[in-house]
Structure formats: C-alpha cells, structure tokens
Amino acid sequence: MLVSCYSVVQFRCHVRAMKSSLLYPYESLVFRRSCCCRLLNPKQTALTAAIYTLSVSILVVLIYSWRIGVNAKKYTLLEDVYYGVQVAYLTIISTQLFTIALSIILIIGIIKENISLVIPWIVGLITFIALEAVAMVYSNVLRDHVNREFDGLCKAEVAFFISRTVANVAALSAVMRFSNLLRAGVSWKGPENIEL
C-alpha cells in the first residue's frame, strides 16, 4: 500500500513536470534563477534599462548645454579651438537627443512586445556610444591644446563617460536578452480570450 502511494506521488510529479515543460517551454529562460536578477524578469529589466537610458540622456543634454553656455563666455580663452569644442559638445548633445527618441520608442516596443521597435535602440545605442566617445576625446584634445594639460574638467568628463558606458553595456545586455526571448516566441502578455 505504501509503495503504491509513493509511486502515485512520483507519477503525479512526473506529469506536472511534463505539463510544465510542454505548456511553458521558455519558463527556464524567462525566470532563470540567477544570483543577481531573481526579482526582475527580462521585460522588467529591459524596461528599467530603457528608463535609465532616457533619464541619463536628459541629464547629459542638460550638462553639455550648460558647458556650451560656459564656453561661450570663455571665447577669448579658448581662442582658435572654440568652434571645435562647441561643435564637439553639440555632437554629444545631438547623440543624446537621438538616444532620448530611441529610448521612448524602446519603451513603447517593450510594452507592446514589438521586436521592430526594440532593434533600432540596440543599433542606435552602440552607434551613439562610439560617436560620443570620439566627440569627447576631440573636445578634450582641443582644450588640452589650449591648457597645455588635461584639467580636472577633462578627467571628470572621462570618468562620467566611462561610468555611463559601463551602465549602458549592462542596459544593452538586458534589452538584447529581452529581444532574443521575443524572437524565440516568448510573450509576457496574459492568455488571450478565445471566442467560439
């Protein structure tokens, strides 16, 4: 009697495991039990990455707009590199404005679970990180030409850029994981109502 009860319990566990793997084939991918992301599923982490990118891009636009205003007052100090520094700052501002637009599109794509709205953010973020790095190095080299040294502002810009790049790579990996799961057919929407 005890042996038959044990085999019935084993059979029920086996049926539940089969049912789970048949009905929810991507459950192990979606709710992976890793040490750092136990609370958030891929959709939530991608949405967090989009909101982070949006808010940091707004912050960068404000900081570099302020820097353009400060440089306008130092026209005589910067001499012949003034326009080069200003154009580099305007390039950084334009990359961040495009990132803001792509982040808004990404948020819509994550909510609607539309892969065609997610991919432009991935490509754009990679492109704009590289373009911003070139513009930042160019402005710092021009200012170094006038100052004859890398000043504290240059070191602060580089440190801020590196910290944002590390965070952007983490955001990029979260969104890429979400997009890969979308391509695989995973959906976070509730069950659809079927009318007969």
N, C-alpha and C positions, 0 to 999 in steps of 0.2 A: 504494500500500500504506500509506504514511504517512498519507495523507489519510483513508483508510477507518478506520485505527486511531484517529485523532483524532475522527472522527465517532462511532465506537462509544463512546469515553470520554465524549464530550459527551452521547450518548443515555443512558448509564448514570447520569450525574449528574442529568440531567433526570428520569429515572424515580425516582431516590432522592428528589429534591425533591418530586415529586408524591406519592410514597408517604408522605413525612413530613407533607405538608400534609393528606393525606386521613386518615391514621391518628392524627395528633396535631395537630388543628386549633387547640388552645389553647396550643401549646408556646411561641409567641412571647409570649403573655400571662403564662404561668406562669414561664418562665425568661427574663425580659426582661434584656438586658444593659445595666443602668444602672450609673452610677459608684458608687453607694452601697450597692447591695444585690446584689452579684454572688454572694455565698456563700449567702444565705438565699432559699429560695423563699417564697411567700406564706403557706403553712401554718406554716413555722418562724417567720416574723416575727410572725404572729398569736399563736402560742404564746408567743413571747418577750414580746409586749405583755401577754398575759394574766398571765404570771408576774410581770412588772414591776408591773402594777396591783395584783395580790394582795399583793405584798411591801410596796409603798409604802402601801397602805391599812392594813396591820397596823402599820406604823411610825407613821402618823398617829393611829391609835387609841391607841397607847401614849403618844405625845407629849401628846395632848389629855386623856387620862386623868390624866397627871401634872399638867397645868395645872389640872384641876379640883381635885386634891388641894392644890395650892399656893394656889389661890384660896380654898379652904375655911379655910385658916389666916389669910387676909387679909380676913376678913369685915368687920371694923371699918373697914379702909382703903377698901374698895370701896363701903361704905355702902349707899345705896338702889339701886345698879346691880348689886349682887352677883348677884341671881337672874337678871337679864337676861343677864349674861355667862355664868353657868353654863348657862342654857338654850341659848345660842348654841353653847357648847362641846359640850353634849350633842347638839345637832342635827348638828354636824360629825361627832361620833363615830357617830351613827346612820347618816349618809350613807355613811361609810366601812365600817361593818358590812354595809350592803346591797351596797356595791361588792365587798366580800370574797365575799359569797354569789354575786353575779353573775359574779365572776371564776372561781370554782370551776365554775359552770355553763358558762362560756365555755370553760374548758379541756376539759371533757367534750365540749362541742359541737365543738371543733376536732378532738379525737381521733376522734370518731365521724363527723365531717364532716356534722353536722346543722345546717342553717340555722336551724331553730326554736329552738335553744339559743344561737345567736350573736346574734340580733337583740335579745333583752332586755338584753344587756350594752351594746350600742350606745346604745339609748334611755336606759338607766339611767345610763350614764356622762355623757351630755350633761346629763341632768336633775340629777344629783348634783353636777356641777361648778358649775352655776348656783346650786343651793341652798347649797352650801358657801361660795361667794363672798358670797352675801347674809348668811349667818350670821357669816362672818369680819368683814365690814365692820361689821355690827351690834355685835359684841363690841368691836371696836376703837373705834367711835364712843362706846360706853358707857364704856370705860376712858379715852378721851380726855376725856370729861366730868368724870371724877374727877381725872385727872392734869394737865389743862389743856395737854397737849401729846401728840403722838404719840411714845411712848417707843421704846426700842430693841427691845422685845419686839414692838411693833406692826410695826415695819419688818422684823423677822426673819420674822414671820408672813406678811406680804405678799410678801416675796421668796421664801419657801418655797412659797407658794401659786402664784405666777406661774411658778416653775420647774417645779412639778408639772403645771401646766396646759399648758405647752408640751410636756412629755413625754407627757401624756395625749392631746393632739391628735395627736402622732406615733403613739401606740399606737392611737388611734381610726382613723386613716387606714390603718394596717396591717390592722386587723381588718375594716374596710369593704372593702378590696381583696380580702381573703380571702372575705368573704361574697358580693361581686359575682361572683367566679370560681365559687363554689359554685352560685350562681343560674344561671350560664351553663352549668353541667353539668360543670365540671372536677372531677376526682377525683384524689386522691393515693394512693388505695388501689392495691394491686397488681392484676394481672389476675385475674379470677375464674376458678375452676376449673369447667368445664362438663362435667357427666357425661351421657353418652348412654345 
